[in-house]
């Protein structure tokens, strides 16, 4: 069921190419270095673009970490306007913590910029934190304890608390959001402190989420080629699958980060369409490459219907079912999506 363009993508199992960084150069615009030449254990890398007002809050959450100090911060600016670069420099002028601010000479796209974050990071562990998301004060302390307890981990990711800043007419009530999070935690972890993320779990949904709340062992992610721009807009999902297939990728039940939900590029109908199409194709690849049972192919269309319904419930808009089906060269899914969530529960995919 893969299109010709996807047939040229690397296997989820074979060795990928080197980190894709493109041709854009960069320069170091600001640096407050550590007091020691010893590399930090952790680098928190913040990709940013034209959002200094949100970046301020993100930095405050990073610099408010408690009980763990062996980390540094890098900001990689994807060629913001001169005015916004100036605003970031003003923000950093009185920085009391180690931070380096790099500015790309040209916009290199989201995932190449994330790769630049990996490339410039000095820590053994890297957390990629978008410029509109937040870390809770004990994120680093608790995550490093989780890694020490689990041993031999290539990546650890926490759960994120929802910070819903959408318009009031589409915003979910806080009580409902909290209740849903508790139900998901109970179903996913079933009393365990952490679970191993596997291709089978990730087939049903990207339950690891994006990079928020992550700690990647830098060497492991670099060896996997980082975030493949050719896999956009789900390159983060694909990297999660590769980590699950080729390494040891765990998720803790703890909510140690906050994801800001607001109108952004993800809400763009064309982006949503791309996500749905690529999700379907990724699942097809998982089946083709033997990472999940072949009999699961009959779940492909019901899962697509489920995601179309979820997009409508979440954003109050959704791509046309017919358009998505036409791109995929499949019959439009007509299965009602409600029972699909029960199937995901049965297979550990919530």
C-alpha positions in Angstrom: 0.0 0.0 0.0 3.0 2.3 -0.1 3.3 5.0 -2.7 6.3 5.1 -5.0 7.7 8.0 -3.1 7.7 6.0 0.2 9.2 3.0 -1.5 12.5 5.0 -1.7 12.6 5.6 2.1 15.0 3.6 4.2 13.8 0.5 5.9 12.8 1.0 9.5 15.3 -1.8 10.4 18.3 -1.1 8.2 21.1 1.4 8.9 19.9 4.9 7.8 22.1 7.6 6.3 23.9 10.2 8.3 22.1 13.1 10.1 20.4 15.3 7.5 21.4 18.9 8.0 21.0 20.4 4.6 23.2 23.2 3.3 22.3 26.1 5.5 25.1 27.5 7.7 24.7 28.9 11.2 26.5 31.1 13.7 26.8 31.4 17.4 25.0 34.6 18.4 25.4 34.4 22.2 27.1 32.2 24.7 27.4 31.9 28.5 29.6 29.0 29.0 29.8 26.5 31.9 32.4 27.1 34.6 34.0 23.8 33.7 35.4 22.2 30.5 33.7 18.9 31.4 30.8 18.2 29.1 27.4 18.2 30.7 25.5 15.0 31.3 22.3 16.5 29.7 21.7 19.1 27.0 18.3 20.6 26.7 18.0 21.8 23.1 15.3 24.3 22.2 14.5 24.8 18.5 12.8 28.1 18.0 11.3 30.3 15.2 9.8 33.7 15.7 8.3 33.1 19.1 10.4 35.0 21.7 7.4 35.6 23.9 6.8 31.8 24.3 10.5 31.0 24.4 10.8 33.1 27.6 8.3 30.9 29.4 10.1 27.8 28.1 13.5 29.0 29.3 12.1 29.8 32.7 10.8 26.3 33.0 14.2 24.9 32.0 16.1 27.1 34.4 13.8 26.3 37.3 14.9 22.6 37.4 15.3 21.3 41.0 17.7 18.6 42.3 19.8 18.3 39.1 22.4 20.7 37.8 24.5 18.8 35.4 22.9 20.2 32.2 23.3 23.0 29.7 20.9 24.7 27.3 21.2 25.4 23.6 18.7 27.4 21.5 18.8 26.8 17.7 16.9 29.5 15.9 15.6 28.6 12.5 16.3 32.0 10.8 13.8 34.2 12.7 13.4 37.8 11.7 16.1 40.3 12.8 13.6 41.8 15.3 12.9 38.4 16.9 16.5 37.5 17.0 17.1 40.8 18.8 14.3 40.0 21.3 16.0 36.6 22.1 19.4 38.3 22.6 17.8 40.8 24.9 16.2 37.9 26.8 19.6 36.2 27.2 21.6 39.2 28.0 21.4 38.7 31.8 21.4 34.9 31.7 22.8 33.4 34.9 22.8 29.8 33.6 24.9 28.2 30.8 23.3 28.8 27.4 24.3 29.0 23.8 22.2 30.6 21.1 22.7 29.6 17.5 21.0 31.2 14.5 20.7 29.5 11.2 21.6 31.5 8.1 18.5 30.2 6.3 15.4 28.3 7.4 16.1 24.6 7.1 12.8 23.1 8.0 11.6 21.8 11.3 13.3 18.4 11.3 16.6 19.5 10.0 16.6 22.1 12.7 15.9 19.4 15.3 18.9 17.5 13.8 21.0 20.6 14.2 20.0 20.5 17.9 21.3 16.9 18.1 24.5 17.8 16.2 25.3 20.8 18.5 24.4 19.2 21.8 27.3 18.4 24.1 25.5 16.2 26.6 25.4 12.5 26.7 21.6 12.8 26.9 19.6 15.2 24.8 16.1 16.6 25.4 14.5 18.4 22.5 12.0 20.9 23.8 9.9 23.0 21.5 9.8 26.7 22.2 6.2 26.7 23.3 6.3 23.7 25.7 7.3 23.5 29.3 9.2 21.2 31.7 8.0 20.7 35.3 10.7 21.6 38.0 11.6 18.0 38.7 11.8 16.8 35.1 15.6 16.3 34.9 15.9 14.9 38.4 13.1 12.4 38.0 13.9 11.4 34.5 17.6 10.7 35.3 16.4 8.6 38.3 14.2 6.6 35.9 17.1 6.0 33.6 19.3 4.9 36.4 16.7 2.5 37.7 15.9 1.0 34.3 19.5 0.7 33.1 20.7 0.1 29.5 18.2 2.6 28.0 18.5 4.4 24.6 15.6 6.8 25.3 13.2 7.6 28.1 10.1 9.7 27.7 7.6 11.0 30.2 3.9 11.8 29.8 2.9 15.4 29.3 0.2 17.4 30.9 -2.1 19.3 28.6 -2.0 23.1 28.7 -5.1 23.9 26.6 -4.9 27.5 25.3 -7.3 27.1 22.3 -10.3 29.3 21.9 -12.9 28.8 24.6 -15.5 27.4 22.1 -13.2 24.4 21.4 -11.3 24.1 24.6 -11.7 21.0 26.7 -12.7 21.5 30.4 -9.8 21.0 32.7 -11.7 18.4 34.8 -12.4 16.3 31.6 -8.7 16.6 30.6 -7.5 15.4 34.0 -9.9 12.5 34.1 -8.9 11.4 30.6 -5.2 11.5 31.5 -5.8 9.3 34.6 -7.8 6.8 32.5 -5.1 6.6 29.9 -2.4 6.2 32.5 -4.3 3.3 34.2 -4.9 1.5 30.9 -1.4 2.0 29.6 0.7 1.3 32.6 -1.6 -1.0 34.7 0.2 -0.1 37.9 3.7 -0.3 36.4 6.2 2.6 36.9 7.2 2.4 33.2 6.6 0.4 30.0 8.8 -0.5 27.1 7.6 1.0 23.8 7.6 -1.5 21.0 6.6 -1.4 17.3 3.4 -3.2 18.2 2.4 -0.6 20.7 3.3 2.2 18.4 1.4 0.7 15.4 -1.9 1.8 17.0 -0.8 5.4 17.8 2.2 7.5 18.5 1.7 7.1 22.2 5.2 8.4 22.9 4.2 11.7 21.4 6.7 14.1 19.8 10.0 15.0 21.4 8.5 16.7 24.4 9.5 15.1 27.7 12.2 13.0 26.0 15.7 12.1 27.0 17.6 10.6 24.1 20.9 9.0 24.4 22.6 11.2 21.9 24.8 8.5 20.4 21.9 6.1 19.9 19.7 8.7 18.1 22.6 9.9 15.9 23.3 6.3 14.8 19.6 6.1 13.7 20.0 9.1 11.6 18.0 11.4 13.8 14.8 12.9 12.4 14.5 12.1 8.6 13.1 15.2 6.9 11.8 12.9 4.1 9.4 11.4 6.7 7.8 14.8 7.4 5.3 15.6 8.9 5.7 12.5 11.1 9.5 12.2 11.3 9.2 12.2 15.1 6.8 9.2 15.0 9.1 7.4 12.6 12.1 7.9 14.9 10.1 6.6 17.8 9.4 3.4 15.8 13.1 3.0 14.9 14.1 3.5 18.6 11.5 0.9 19.6 12.6 -1.6 16.9 16.3 -1.2 17.3 16.9 0.0 20.8 15.4 0.1 24.3 12.8 2.9 24.5 10.9 3.3 27.7 8.1 5.6 28.9 7.5 6.5 32.5 4.0 7.0 33.9 5.1 10.4 35.4 3.8 13.6 33.9 6.9 15.8 34.0 6.2 18.2 31.1 3.4 20.4 29.7 2.3 20.6 26.1 0.8 23.8 25.0 -2.3 23.3 22.9 -3.1 26.2 20.6 -3.6 27.1 17.0 -0.4 26.3 15.1 0.9 24.6 12.0 -0.4 21.2 13.1 -4.0 22.6 12.9 -3.5 23.4 9.2 -5.8 21.1 7.2 -3.1 20.2 4.7 -0.7 19.3 7.6 -3.5 17.2 9.2 -4.0 15.4 5.9 -0.3 14.8 5.6 -0.2 13.3 9.1 -3.1 11.0 8.4 -1.7 9.8 5.1 1.8 9.2 6.5 0.4 7.4 9.6 -1.4 5.0 7.3 1.7 4.5 5.2 3.9 4.0 8.3 1.6 1.3 9.6 1.8 -0.4 6.1 5.6 -0.4 6.4 5.4 -1.9 9.9 3.4 -4.8 8.4 5.5 -5.1 5.3 8.8 -5.2 7.3 7.4 -7.8 9.7 7.5 -5.6 12.8 3.8 -6.3 13.5 1.6 -9.3 12.4 0.5 -9.3 8.8 -3.0 -10.0 9.9 -3.1 -6.5 11.3 -3.5 -5.1 7.8 -7.3 -5.3 8.3 -7.0 -2.6 11.0 -5.5 0.0 8.6 -8.7 1.5 7.3 -10.6 1.4 10.7 -7.6 3.2 12.3 -7.7 5.8 9.6 -11.4 6.3 10.2 -10.6 6.6 14.0 -8.0 9.2 13.4 -10.2 11.2 11.0 -12.8 11.3 13.8 -10.2 12.2 16.4 -9.1 15.2 14.3 -12.6 16.5 14.0 -13.2 16.1 17.8 -9.8 17.7 18.7 -9.7 20.6 16.2 -13.4 20.8 15.0 -12.1 20.2 11.5 -10.8 17.3 9.5 -9.5 16.6 6.0 -11.9 15.1 3.6 -12.2 11.3 3.9 -12.4 11.1 0.2 -9.3 13.2 -0.4 -7.2 11.1 2.1 -8.5 7.8 0.5 -7.7 9.1 -3.0 -4.1 9.9 -2.0 -3.7 6.4 -0.5 -5.5 4.7 -3.5 -7.9 2.9 -1.1 -11.7 2.8 -0.7 -12.9 5.5 1.7 -13.1 4.0 5.2 -16.7 3.8 6.3 -16.2 2.1 9.7 -17.4 4.0 12.7 -14.4 4.9 14.8 -15.8 4.6 18.3 -15.1 1.0 18.9 -11.6 1.3 17.6 -10.4 2.8 20.9 -11.5 -0.4 22.6 -9.4 -2.4 20.1 -6.4 -0.1 20.9 -6.9 -0.8 24.6 -6.9 -4.6 24.0 -3.6 -4.4 22.1 -1.8 -2.0 24.4 -2.0 1.0 22.0 -3.5 3.7 24.2 
